[in-house]
Amino acid sequence: MKVKLNIAERLSIVDILPIQGNYITIKTINRLRDLLLPDSKEVKKYNLIQEGNQIKWDSRYDNETKEYELDEFECEIIKRQLIELDKSEKLTPNLIKLYERFVKND
């Protein structure tokens, strides 16, 4: 699945990824983290800074997206996490667009 994600969406996906699973799941999660986390050029470009538990960036880049090719299993991991957050009533407003893209769009 090709998906365009902005910096906030990328960081939100990384934030909700599970920290436990079987070997294949963990390898896939690590790949997703490597793929979606900003590299050193993006850190500089977006002026990313961490304040406590929050990561902030230059708001001029809020709508800038980057296209990713995610395989079926990567999408399934993201989808499962979003469904679990919804079921446990822990879905937040910043995750709604991702939920609609990965769960409702299925």
C-alpha positions as CSV (number, residue, x, y, z in Angstrom):
1,M,0.0,0.0,0.0
2,K,1.3,3.4,-1.0
3,V,0.7,6.0,1.7
4,K,1.7,9.6,2.1
5,L,2.4,10.6,5.6
6,N,3.3,13.9,7.2
7,I,5.8,14.2,10.1
8,A,3.0,14.1,12.8
9,E,1.5,10.9,11.3
10,R,4.9,9.3,11.0
11,L,5.7,10.0,14.7
12,S,2.2,8.9,15.7
13,I,2.6,5.5,14.0
14,V,6.0,5.0,15.6
15,D,4.5,5.9,19.0
16,I,1.7,3.3,18.8
17,L,3.7,0.4,17.6
18,P,3.8,-2.5,20.0
19,I,7.0,-3.2,22.0
20,Q,6.5,-7.0,22.2
21,G,5.6,-9.7,19.7
22,N,7.1,-12.7,18.0
23,Y,10.3,-12.6,16.0
24,I,8.7,-11.6,12.6
25,T,6.5,-8.9,14.3
26,I,9.5,-7.3,16.1
27,K,11.6,-7.4,12.9
28,T,8.8,-5.7,11.0
29,I,8.3,-3.1,13.8
30,N,12.0,-2.3,13.7
31,R,11.8,-1.8,10.0
32,L,8.8,0.5,10.3
33,R,10.6,2.5,13.0
34,D,13.7,2.8,10.8
35,L,11.5,3.8,7.8
36,L,9.3,6.3,9.5
37,L,11.6,8.0,12.1
38,P,13.2,11.2,10.8
39,D,16.8,10.9,9.6
40,S,19.5,13.5,10.5
41,K,18.7,15.6,7.5
42,E,15.0,15.8,8.4
43,V,15.8,16.6,12.0
44,K,17.7,19.6,10.8
45,K,15.2,20.6,8.1
46,Y,12.1,20.3,10.4
47,N,14.0,21.8,13.4
48,L,12.9,18.8,15.5
49,I,13.4,19.1,19.2
50,Q,12.3,17.0,22.1
51,E,10.7,18.7,25.1
52,G,9.9,16.2,27.8
53,N,7.8,13.4,26.1
54,Q,6.9,15.6,23.1
55,I,8.6,16.1,19.9
56,K,8.1,19.5,18.2
57,W,9.0,20.8,14.8
58,D,8.7,23.9,12.6
59,S,5.0,24.2,11.8
60,R,5.8,25.3,8.2
61,Y,6.2,21.6,7.5
62,D,3.0,20.3,9.0
63,N,1.5,19.5,5.6
64,E,4.6,18.2,3.9
65,T,4.3,14.5,3.1
66,K,6.6,11.7,2.2
67,E,5.4,8.6,0.3
68,Y,6.0,5.2,1.7
69,E,5.4,1.7,0.3
70,L,4.1,-0.4,3.2
71,D,3.6,-4.2,2.8
72,E,0.5,-6.0,4.0
73,F,2.0,-7.1,7.3
74,E,3.2,-3.6,8.1
75,C,-0.2,-2.2,7.4
76,E,-1.8,-5.0,9.5
77,I,0.4,-4.2,12.5
78,I,-0.6,-0.5,12.3
79,K,-4.3,-1.4,11.8
80,R,-4.3,-3.8,14.8
81,Q,-2.9,-1.1,17.1
82,L,-5.4,1.5,15.9
83,I,-8.3,-1.0,16.4
84,E,-7.0,-1.9,19.9
85,L,-6.8,1.8,20.8
86,D,-10.4,2.3,19.6
87,K,-11.7,-0.7,21.5
88,S,-10.1,0.4,24.7
89,E,-11.4,4.0,24.1
90,K,-7.8,5.4,24.0
91,L,-8.0,6.7,20.4
92,T,-6.9,10.3,20.3
93,P,-7.8,13.1,17.9
94,N,-4.4,13.1,16.3
95,L,-4.9,9.4,15.3
96,I,-8.3,9.8,13.6
97,K,-6.9,10.4,10.1
98,L,-4.7,7.4,10.5
99,Y,-7.6,5.3,11.8
100,E,-9.7,6.3,8.8
101,R,-6.8,5.5,6.4
102,F,-5.7,2.1,7.8
103,V,-9.0,0.8,9.3
104,K,-11.9,2.4,7.6
105,N,-10.3,2.3,4.2
106,D,-9.8,-1.4,4.4
